[in-house]
Amino acid sequence: MDRTELIRRALPTWADAVRGLARRVLGPAAESIRLTALEGTGRQYAYEARGGELTVAATDGVSASVGLHHYLRERCGLSVGWDTVLPLPVTSLPGSPPRRGCARVREGYYLNFCTFSYTTPYWDWADWEREIDWMALHGITMPLAVTGHEAALHAAYSRLGLDDATIRAFLGGPGYLPFQFMGCLDGFAGPLSPSWIEGHRELGARILDRERAFGMTPVLPAFTGHVPREIASKARAGRREWQGFETWVLDPADPLYERIGAEITRAQIELFGTDHLYAADPFIEMIPIDADPAFPGAVAAATLAGLRAADPDAVWLMQAWPFSYQPEFWTEDRVTAFLGAIPDERMLLADLWAEHDPLWGRFEEFSGKPWLWCALLNFGGRTDPAADLRGVPAGIDAALAAASPPAGLGLSMEATRNNPVFFELVADQIWNRVPDLDAWLDAFVTQRYGVREPELRAAWHGLLDTVYDTRGLPILPQAFEGVITAAPSYERGFAELRAGVADVLWYRPQALATAWERLIEAAERDPGLAAGPLGHDLVETGIAYLARVADRFCLDVLDSAGSPERIARFLRVFEDLDRMLACRPEYTFQHWEAKALSWATGPDDRAVLRDNARRIITVWGSADSPLLDDYAGRHWAGLVGGYYRDRWELWARGLGGALAGDPGAEAELRERLRERAEGFLRDGAAPVEPGDLVAGSRRLHDAYAGAFESHEPRGAR
């Protein structure tokens, strides 16, 4: 055996995965990295750099990746974020004395079922490879992995006697699959094509292979009791409703419950293997079908029995969201009884919204069950920046000081690619305590852009004092977030609109305008920065400011009793913002729809994919139902200057009648809005042309910076 073979055999099993990551992040410079195993308990790394060579020793692949990332941040002044241009501009590896790191918690959890509808539904392998690298670099050890689960369901229900067409109709549209997996709906916006099922079976397997290569333990979906009507009609089952969608769920006393749960788990293991972690939310946002206090415990026992029939080592991970979403039902007694039906070692609870509504204190750290402290923040993939950055470290420190501290920290956002500073702050605390947020933010800014620029740090402290200082203000899914993405109405009342506008402006808008200008000035000095994270931050900050300008100008329209000049000025904000958004592909509807259509193999599935991409970010369900309308609203080019602008123009046309007391004004507006929504589902958005983001941002800032002073800004053109 030659020396090369001896060295290869001596490498830890995760070395190939980490070496591949290093090459993608660093390019040729990665060849100067040496990886070795580190003995010890928990998750640890150690690094040292001498003579142009970096040695990283670690207990596992994720810890090695974290060690590499910490070296890059601490010694090279560079971090890897969602928007970082790779490979990094590193040609040689600077020296470093020995440095050790030890994780504060055992696990780093990642994702939410909803993320697979609101961010990742149309991703390909290149997208997922980049995302898994991000996970490893940020300490994620326990990612939720639902891609391809439809293949397991198809296999299981085929064995149970259902035909292909029935199963694919039950699964519904590809953009809504996570909601099908949670049991919220079925048979909606489909059917699912055979090519999608096969393509995502392959993609899901590839994702899991890579995650496991790093030593991650992925969490796979599990049976929730939700079944096709063809099965429910012949079994003990009950009807339930979620946001207007009807589904059927088995009674846990029916032997079919355990049998189907086991069949789905077996099919999944055959296709994807297992790490013995399974996510199931049998209630999620629906009250149990039986009011008997013992019923949730029966559901728990049947769910676990089905899992263990297929995998005796199964551990059930459940999102604790129902306890927060429906507290009037999930009383302390009910939660205790439910948790008491499951052995402690067989369950892991995700305290899903712990940054705002921590449940661990209310339910005594979940009665001894292992649990995860998770940060949610984002609902539906909304794009406006807002968070309570100062509250995060204290919230995590309090949880870790509890009598039964969390087994891990998690990011449970409904969508990624928004508010990166918030999610980076949470992820950092898997390994590091943050006693000084201001110092952490300074380092974050330097590493994010790779430059030591005082103006950039000043800009971010301006953001910290404005949009990222929501202390005491809840960020809720049903809350008003500004007029741009809100459906217009006369019925809600102008006083309510004024109150909503006041609620979302908890800071001095001029301070936000100043922060925005500092970002623009930095980009003007170094235009190359705008291709990476600074470009994202320019857009996100521009959205934050112009959204408040639109709110202000909407109130001016009301105050002027519908002045044509005020209306034109209000609608111009939509047009100006749309042009800025078009400068970054990820802020365009065009990009979203193109990703969806990339999975089409024929006209039928092309039509389904197009419909799903358009539907979920606008009406969500049907154009006739307001229940989830605009829940996933986005500040995207094509939506802002098209769909959203058109809705407010319709509102403006009927405003005179509404102000005069026309009793039919609201009904007429609703009908026009329904027609516009149907038109968007049919025709989509017009293509947008990208421009120069830095020049466009400067033009908008100069036009609107004084909007809250004179209310008479110069035109943006």
N, C-alpha and C positions, 0 to 999 in steps of 0.2 A: 504494500500500500504506500503510495507516494505521500509527500508532506502535505500537498494541497488537500488530498482526501482525508488525511488525519485532522487537519484544521477544520474542514467542513463538518466532520462527525463530532468534533468537540464543541461546535457552536450550539447555543440553545435552540430549541425548536422554533422559537419565534423570530430568530435572527433574519431569515429571508424576508419576512413581512416588514420588519423594521428597516432593513436595508433598502427594500423597494420604496418605502415611504421616504427615506432619506434622499434617494436619487430623484424622486419627484419634487421634493422640496428644495434640494440644493444643487441638483445637476452634477457636474463633474466633481465638485468639492466633496460630495458624499463618499468618494473612493478613499478619503482619508479618515474614515470613521471605523473604529473597531468595536465590536459588540461582544460582551461576555456575560456569563450568568453571575448572579449575586445571591449568595445564601442569606437567608434571614426570614423573619416572620413578617406578615403583612406585605404591603406593596412598597418597594423601595428602589431607589436608583443611586448611583454614584457616577460622577463624570470627572475627567481630568484631561486637559489638553496640553501637549508639549511637542515642540518641534514640528508643528503643523499637523499633528495627528490627534484626534479626539477619541478617547476611550469612554464608552458608556457601558457600565455594568448595571444589571437590573434583575429583579426577581421574576419579571414577566414582560411580555411585549409591550403592553400599554405603559408600564412604568418606564421602560426604555425610551418609548416615544415621548413621554412627558419629560424625561431627563434631557433628551435631545432638544425639545422645545424650550426648556428652561435655559439650557446653554445658549441657544440662539437669542433668547430674549435678554439674558443677563450679560453675555459677552459680545454679542454681535449687534445688540439693539434692534432686533427684528423679531416680530411675531408672525404667526400664520393664522389668518382669519378667513372668514367665508369669502372675502373679496380680494385677498392678497394675490398679487400677480406672481406666479411661480414659473420657473425656479427663482429663489431669492438671489439678489445680487451679491453673492458671497463667493469669492475666488480662492480664499485660503481661510483656514480655521485658526483664529487667534488663541494664544495660550490662556490657560486657566488653572488655578490651583485646584486641588480636590474639593469637590462639592457634593454633598449628600442630600437626598430628599426622602421624606417618608409621608405616605398618604395619611390624611387625618381620618379618613373613613375607608371602609373596605370597598365600597362600590361607587361608581359614577353612572347614574341612570340617564337614559336619553330617549326622547321623543314621546309622542302621544298618538293614539290611534288617529286623531284628526289630522296630524301632520301629513299623513299619507294621502289625504285628500287635498289639503290646502297648500302644500309645498311640493311634495315628491311624487304625485301620481304618475307623471309622465317622464320621470327621470330615466336615463339610460345608464349603462355601466360607467361611462366616464364621469357622470354626475355623482354616482354612488361611490366610486373609488375616491374621488376628492373628499366626499363627506366622511367616509370611514377614516381617511387620513386625519381629518379634522378631529374626529372622535378620539383617535388614539393620542394625538398630540395634546388633547385637553383632558385626558384621564377618564374617558368613558369606558367602562368595563361591562356594562349591562344595557345594551341597546335593545329597544323594542324592534322586532323584525317581522313585519306583516306582509312584505312583498311576496307574491306568489301563493298566499294562503288560499286564494280561490281555486288553485289546482288541487289542494288537499280536500277542500269541500266538494269539488266535482268528483274526485275519486271516491270519497266516502259515500256520497249520495247515490253514485252509480252502483255501488255495492249494496246499497239499501233498496235498489229496485227502481229508482227514478231514471227517466230517459234524459239524453243529452239536452234536448231543447228545453225541457222543464227545468233542469238544473241551471242552465245559462240564463233563462228568464228570471228565475229566483234570485240569482246573483245580481242582476241588474247592470247598471252602467259602471264603467271602470273608474270614473271620477268619484263615485260614491261608495266604493267597496268597503272602506273602513267603517262606515256607518252600517253597512250590511253585517260586517263582522261583529259589531257591537250589539246587533239586534235591534237597531233603531228603525230600519226600513228594509224592504226587499222588493224585487221586481220593478224598481224605479229607474227610468232613464236608460234602459238597456235595449236589447239583451247584450250580454257579454259575448264577444266573439271567440271562437276556438283559437285563433292566432294569438289573441291577448293572453289567454290562459297558458298556452304553451310558452310564449315568449317570457312571461313573468314567472313561470316555474323555473326556467333557466336562469333568469336574472336573480330571483330570490335565492337560488342555490349558490350562485356566485357571490352574492352579498354575504351570505352566511359563511361560506368558505373563507373569505377574507377576514371577516370579523373574528372567526375562531382562530385564524392564523396568528392574530395578535394576542390571543389568549382571552378574548372577550367571551362572555357567556350570554348569547342572545336570548331574548324572551319571545317566544312564539305565541300566536293566538290560540284560544281554546273555545270550546262550546259554551254558549250562554243559555241554552234552552230554546233558542229561536229556531223554528223549523218551517219548511214550506207548508203551504195550506194543504197540499196533497197528503202530507203526513199528519198534520194537526187534525184533519177531518176524521181520522180513524184512531185518534188517541185521546187521552185526557189532556186537554190543552185549554188555554185561555187567551182571549183577545186583549191586546193592549195598544196604546196609541202614543206616538211621539211626534210632536209638532205637526199633527195632521196625518201622519203616516200610520197605517194599521199593520200590525204584525201579530203572529201567533207564537206562543211560548208553551212548552210542555210543562205539565205538572210534575214536580220532582218525584211524586209517588208512582208515576208511570215508569215501568222498567225501561221504556224506550229512552228516557232521559239519560240514564247511565250508559245504555248501549250505544246511542248515537255519539255521546261524548267520547266514548272509548274508540269508536270507529273513526271519528275525525282525527283524534290524536294518533292512532296507528297509521292512518294514511299520511299524516304530516311527517311522522318519524321516517316512514319509508322514503318520502321525497326529499326531506331536508335534514334528517338526523335530529338530535335533541341535546340540549344542555339541561334538561329537566326543569326549565322555568317556563310557565305558561300564564299568559294574561287573559283573564276573562272578567267581564263586567256584566253579570246577569241582570242588574237593575239599571245601571248608568243614570238616566234621567227619567225613569219610569217607576211608578209605585208598583210593588209586587201585586200580582193578580189575586192574591188571597190576603185578606186583612188579618188573619190569624197571626198573633205575635210570633208564633213558632215557625211560621212559613218560611221566612228568610233563612233560618237555620236549616230547614229541610232542603232548600235550594243549594245552600253551601255544601251540605253533606253529599248530595247527588252529583254536584259539579266535581267535587274532589274525588268521589268514587269512580266517575267516568275517566278522569285523568289517570288515576292509579291503576285502573284495570288495564290500561295500555302502557303505563310507565310507573312502576312501583315507587320510583324515586321522585315523582312529580312534586313540584312546589308551585302553588298558585299565587300569582301576583295580581292584586286587584287595586285599581284606582279608587281612592276613597272619595272621589267626587260626589257620589250620591249623598253622602252624609253632609256635604256642604251645600249642594244644590237644592235638596229637599229636607231641610232641618226640621220642618214641622212633622214629618213622618219619621225620620231617623233620629228618634230620641235616644238619650243615653242608654236606656234600658234595651231598646231594640238593637242598637249597635252592639252592646255587650252580649246580648243573646246570640246575635248573628256570628260574632267573632268567636264566641265560646263553642260553636259547633265545629270548629276547625282546630286541629292540633297546632300549637305554636310553630313547630318546625315545618309545617306544610303550607304556611302562608307568609306573604310579604305584602305589606300595605304601602301604597304610594300616596303620601300626603300631597296631593296634586297642586294645590294653590297655597302653599305654605307661606309664601311671601306676603299674602294678603289675608287669608283666612286659615291660619294654622289649626288643624284639628288635633294634633298630637297632645296638646295641653288639655283640650276639652274632654278627650276620651282616654286620659291617663296613659299616654304613649301606646294606645291601641291594645290595652289589656295584655301586655307582654309579647305581642306579636312583633317580629322584626319589621322595621318600617324605613321609608325613605323620605327625606325632606326635599320637596320638589318646588321649583319655581315655574309658574305657568305664564304669567304676564300677557301673552298674545292670544287673542281670540279671533279665529277665522282668517288669519293672515293679514290683518289690517296693517297699514303701512305707516301710520303716524307714530313718531317717536314719543314715548312717555314712559316713565318708570320712577320708582322711589329708590334711587341708588343708595342713599345714605341708610336706608332701613335694612338693606340686605345683610351686611356683615353682622349686625346685632341680632337679627332673626336667626341666622345660622349658628352663631355662638351660643345663643340661648338654647337652641335645640340640642347642640352637642354637649351642653352642660346638664341636660336632663338626666333623671335617674336611669331611664332607659333610652339612651341616645340613638339617633338614626344609624342604620347600617350603611347608609350612603346618602349622597346628595344627588339631585337630579335636575334636569332641564326638561320640563313637560309642556313646552309651548305648543299651541295648536298649529303654529307655522314658524319656520325658521326664516333667516335672511332679513330680520328686522331687529332693531335695537341691539346691535351686537355688543355694545358696551355692557348692557345688563347681563346678558348670558355669559360673556367672558368673565365678568365679575363673579358670578355664581360658580362657574366651572373652576376658576382659579382656587376657590376655597375647598375643593376636593383635596388639594395638596397644601395650600398655604392659608394661614390666617391673615385677615386684612384689618390690622388695627388702626390704620390711617388711610382713609379713603382718598384724601387729596393727594397723598404721595402715590398711592396705587394708580390714580387717574393720570398723574404726570407720566409715570412709567408706561401705562397703557398707550398714551398718545405717542410718545417717542417710539415705542416698538411697533405700533400700528402703521406709522408712516415711514419709519426708518430714518427719521431726521430729528435733530434736537432744535426745535423751532419754538421759541417762546410764544409767538403769536398763536400757534396751534394749541399750546397748552392753555393759553388765556381763553381761546375760543371754547375749549371744552369745559373750562370752569364756568363760562357763561352758560353753556348747556346744562351743567350740573345745577346751576342756580335757577334754571327756568324749567324746561320740559322734563328734566330728570330729577325734579324735586317735587314729587307728588305727595309728599308726606301728609297722611290723613285723608287723602282723596282716593276713593276706590276706582280701579280701572276695571269696569264691568262690561260683560258682553252686551248688555241691553242699554248701556249708557249712550247718551248723545255724544258724538265725537266731532261735531262740526257739520256745517250745512253741505259741504261738497259731496260727501258720500251718503247723505241722508235723503230719504224719499220726501219730497215736498208735500205739505199738507196745509190746508186752511183750518181743518177741524181741531188740530192739536192746540191751536190758539197762539196768538202772537206773544202773549205774556210767557207762555211755556217756551217758545223759541228764544225769547230774550234771556230767560233764566238759564237755558241750556248753553247759550253763547257765553254767558258770564261764568258758568261752571268750568268750562274748558280753558278759561284764561285766568289761571291762578298766579301768574307772574307778570312782570312788566314786559310788554311786547318789544319795547325798544331794546331791552337787554338781549332778547333773542335775535333781533335784527343786527345788533353789534357782533354777537357770536358768529352769525352767518357771514357777515362781512369779513371777519378775521379769517374764516375758512377760505373765502373767495380770494383774499389777498395772498394767502399762502399758495393757493393754486396758481395765481397769476405770476408769482415769483418762480415757481417750479411747476410748469404745466404737466410734466410727466407724472406727478403725484395723482392727478385726476383720473388716470387710467386704473388706479387701484382703489384702496379703501377711501381715500379722500373724495373720489367721485361719488361713491355711495353716500358719504356723509354730507356732501354738498346738496345732494338731492333730498336726503332725509330732513335736513335742516330747512331747506327751501319749502318742503311740504309743510313742516310745522308752522312756519311763519305765514305762508300764503293761505293756509287753511284758516288761520285766525283773521287774515285780511278779508277773505270771502265771508266769514261770519259777520264782520263789522259792516261790510258793504251790503250784506243782506238786510241788516237792521236799518241801514240808511235808506234802502228801497222802501221799507215799511214807513219810516219816518217821513218820507217824501210822498206818501200815498201813491207809490208806483210811478214816480217820475221816469220818463223814458231815458233820460241821461243817466240816472242812478242805476236803472236796470242794465243799460249797456255797460256801465263801468263794472257792475257786479259780474256779469257774464264774461267780461274780458279777462277776469282773474282765471277762470277755467281755461280759457284759450292760452293764456300766457304760461300757466303751470303745465299744461299739456305739452307745450314745446320744450320745456325744460326736462320733463320726464322722458321724452323721446330720445334724449341724449345718452341714456343708459338702457341697454336691451332689457335688463331684468325689471325695469319699470315700464314695460310696454305690454299691452294686451297681446300684441302681435307675437311676442316671444312665447307667451303662455300657450296660445292657440297652436303655434307652430310645433311646440314640444308635444302637445297632445296628438296632432295629426301625424307626427313622425312614427306613431305606432300603427297607423292604418295600413291594411293590406288589401282593401277593397272598398267599394262605394258604401256598403252597408255599415261597416264598422267606422268608416270615415265620418259618416253622418252622426253616429252615436258619439264619437270622440269630440266632434265639433260642438255638438249640443251640450255635452257634459262640461266642456271647457267654458262655454258661454254662460251656462245656467247657474253653476254653483257660485260664481262671483257676483251674480246679479240677483235674480229672483230666488235662487237656491232650489226651491221646489217648483211650483207652478206660478205663472204670472197672475193667477187669480187669488193666490194665498199670500197674505202679508206676514205670515208667522216667522219666516226666516229671511225675508227680503233684506238685501244688503248686509246680511250678517258677515259675509266675507268680502265686503266692499274694499276696493284697492285704489290707491292713488296711482293709476297707471295711465300712460298715454294711450289714447283711443277710448278710454272710459271717461276720464276727466273732461276732455275737450269735446267729447261726443255724447255718450249716453248720459252722464251726469249733467252736463251743461244743458242738454236738450230738455231734461226733466224740469230744471229750474226755469227755463224759458217758457215751458208750458205753464208753470206756476205763475210766472209774471204776467202772462197773457190774461189769466182769469183773476188776477189780484184785484183789479178795480171792482169787479162784481162781488168778490168775497168781502172787500172792505165796505161795500154798500149794503151788505146783508143778504145777498142773493142766496136763497136756501138750496139752490141746485149746484152751487159752485163746487163744493167738495166732491159730489158724485161725478160731475163733469171732469174734474181734474183726475180723479181715480181712473176713469175710463181712458182718458188720454195717456196716463202713465202706463196703464195696462197695455195699450196699443204700442207704446214706445218699447216696453219690455219685450213684447212679442216680436217687434221689429228687430231688436238686438239679437234675440235668439235665432231669428231667421237669417239676418244679414251680417251680424258681427260688427266690428269696428273698422273704419277706414284705415288703410296703412298709414304709418307715420314715418317721417323722414328725420333721421338723427341730425343734430346740430353740434355746435361747440358748447360743451357744458360750462366751461369756465366763463366764456364770453356771455352766454345766455344767463348764467347766474348773476353776473355783474349787472346786466341790463335789468333783470327783475328786481334786484336789490335796490338799484338806483331809482327805479320806478315806484317801489312800494315801501321803502324804508320809512317814509313819513306818514304812512297811512293812518297811524293812530294819533297823529298830531293835528294836521290840517284837514284830514279826510279828503284831500284833493291831490292824490299822487299824480305825477306825470305819467303819460302812457308808456307802456313797456316797449312799444315798437320804436 
